[in-house]
Amino acid sequence: MSRLAKKPIILPAGVSAKKEADLWIFKGPKGELKKSFSTYIIIEERNGAFLISLKKDSIKDTYAMLGTTAALFKNCIKGVQSGFEKKLEIEGVGYRAQIDGNDLVLSIGFSHPIKIPAPEGITFKVEKNVITINGVDKEQTGRVAAQIRAEKKPEPYKGKGIHYLGEVIRRKAGKKAVSTA
């Protein structure tokens, strides 16, 4: 059994979680999040703490879902309490990003600007060459960051493109001049 699932999950102050039908609804200072979990897993509240366990009729493969469910539950709590943030950096001469309403507009060397609409619950912020993506849902925040990065991945020779802040890009040597001896 998962070590994460054995420990009770305690809600911090200002955060509430309740089940309605098949969805869990988390509310906190940063917003609201709705999430569904596996039907083989039971999440129950006892004395202000949440415990995660398996149903009696569950199959053997669902043991792996205990730790995953505990981690997802904790991510939902953290998301509505403090939110998640991903930072991307743009490198390249003439490459830039700007905000147009709620959308992000990228000028990254193509003949046309690329417009990326902000999904519900996601906000963009641009400072110089750094794009900050904020959201309540960890999965959605990471997915949007990956989609933006995929528009122009960093190339290995000069490092131009969009990459995560702090990401190390492996560089290739390129062509070397042949010396005449």
C-alpha positions in Angstrom: 0.0 0.0 0.0 1.1 3.5 -0.7 2.8 5.5 2.0 1.2 8.6 0.9 -2.3 7.1 1.0 -1.7 5.9 4.6 -1.3 9.4 6.0 -4.4 11.5 6.5 -4.7 14.7 4.5 -5.5 17.7 6.5 -7.1 20.8 4.9 -5.4 24.1 5.7 -7.4 27.1 6.9 -9.5 28.8 4.2 -9.7 25.6 2.0 -12.8 23.4 1.8 -13.4 20.1 0.0 -16.7 18.4 -0.5 -18.1 15.7 -2.8 -21.0 16.2 -5.1 -22.1 13.3 -7.2 -18.8 12.0 -8.8 -16.9 15.3 -8.5 -14.9 16.7 -5.7 -15.1 20.5 -5.3 -12.2 22.3 -3.8 -12.7 26.0 -2.8 -10.0 28.3 -1.5 -8.6 31.9 -1.8 -7.3 31.4 -5.3 -10.5 29.9 -6.8 -12.5 26.8 -7.2 -11.4 23.4 -8.7 -13.5 20.4 -9.7 -11.9 17.0 -10.0 -13.0 13.4 -10.3 -11.1 10.4 -9.0 -11.1 6.7 -9.8 -14.3 4.8 -8.9 -12.3 2.1 -7.2 -11.0 4.5 -4.6 -12.8 5.8 -1.5 -12.0 9.2 -0.1 -13.7 9.8 3.2 -13.6 12.5 5.9 -12.9 11.6 9.5 -12.4 14.3 12.2 -11.4 17.0 9.7 -8.9 14.8 7.9 -9.3 12.9 4.6 -8.4 9.2 4.3 -7.9 7.4 1.0 -8.6 3.6 0.7 -9.6 1.0 -1.8 -13.1 -0.4 -2.3 -13.4 -4.1 -1.3 -14.3 -5.2 -4.8 -11.4 -3.4 -6.5 -8.9 -5.2 -8.7 -5.2 -5.7 -7.9 -4.0 -3.0 -10.4 -5.8 -0.3 -8.4 -3.2 -0.4 -5.6 -1.1 1.8 -7.9 -3.8 4.4 -7.9 -3.7 5.0 -4.1 -0.5 7.1 -4.2 -1.6 8.9 -7.4 -5.0 9.8 -5.9 -3.3 11.1 -2.7 -0.9 13.3 -4.8 -3.8 14.6 -7.0 -5.9 15.4 -3.9 -3.0 17.3 -2.4 -2.3 19.1 -5.6 -6.0 20.3 -5.7 -5.6 21.6 -2.2 -2.4 23.4 -3.0 -3.9 24.8 -6.2 -6.8 26.5 -4.5 -4.7 27.7 -1.6 -1.6 29.1 -3.4 -1.9 28.3 -7.1 0.7 27.0 -9.5 3.1 28.9 -11.7 5.3 28.0 -14.7 7.8 30.3 -16.3 9.0 30.2 -19.9 11.9 32.2 -21.4 12.1 33.4 -25.0 15.5 33.6 -26.5 16.3 35.0 -30.0 16.7 38.3 -31.8 13.3 39.9 -32.5 11.4 37.2 -30.5 8.8 38.7 -28.2 5.6 38.0 -26.4 2.7 40.3 -25.5 -0.7 40.1 -23.9 -3.8 40.9 -26.0 -6.8 40.9 -23.6 -6.6 37.4 -22.1 -4.6 35.9 -25.0 -0.9 35.6 -25.5 0.6 36.8 -28.8 4.0 35.4 -29.8 6.3 36.8 -32.4 8.9 34.1 -32.8 10.3 34.4 -36.3 7.4 33.2 -38.4 5.6 35.3 -41.0 2.6 35.7 -38.7 2.1 36.2 -35.0 0.9 33.2 -33.0 -2.1 33.8 -30.8 -2.7 31.4 -27.8 -6.0 31.8 -26.1 -6.0 31.6 -22.3 -8.1 28.6 -21.1 -10.5 29.2 -18.2 -8.6 29.5 -15.0 -5.2 30.4 -16.6 -3.6 33.8 -16.7 -0.6 35.0 -18.6 1.9 37.6 -17.5 4.8 38.9 -19.6 7.9 40.7 -18.4 10.6 41.4 -20.9 11.4 37.9 -22.3 9.8 35.8 -19.5 6.2 34.4 -19.8 4.5 33.5 -16.5 1.6 31.1 -16.6 -0.6 31.0 -13.4 -3.5 28.7 -12.7 -5.3 26.7 -10.0 -5.1 23.3 -11.7 -1.5 21.9 -11.9 -2.2 19.7 -14.9 -3.8 22.5 -16.9 -1.0 24.9 -16.1 1.7 22.4 -17.2 -0.2 21.6 -20.3 -0.5 25.2 -21.4 3.2 25.8 -20.7 4.1 22.7 -22.8 1.9 24.0 -25.7 3.6 27.4 -25.7 7.0 25.7 -25.6 6.0 23.5 -28.5 5.4 26.5 -30.7 9.1 27.1 -31.0 11.3 24.6 -29.2 14.9 25.7 -28.5 17.3 24.7 -31.2 20.6 23.1 -30.3 23.0 25.4 -32.1 22.2 28.9 -30.9 19.6 28.1 -28.3 16.9 30.2 -29.9 13.3 29.4 -29.1 11.1 29.1 -26.0 12.3 27.1 -23.0 11.4 26.7 -19.3 13.2 29.2 -17.1 16.4 27.5 -15.8 16.2 24.7 -18.4 19.6 23.7 -19.7 19.8 23.4 -23.5 22.4 21.0 -24.7 24.4 22.8 -27.4 26.0 21.2 -30.5 29.3 22.4 -31.8 28.2 23.1 -35.4 30.5 23.3 -38.4 34.2 23.8 -37.6 36.6 25.5 -40.0 39.1 23.1 -41.5 42.6 24.4 -40.9 45.0 24.4 -43.8 48.4 23.1 -42.8 
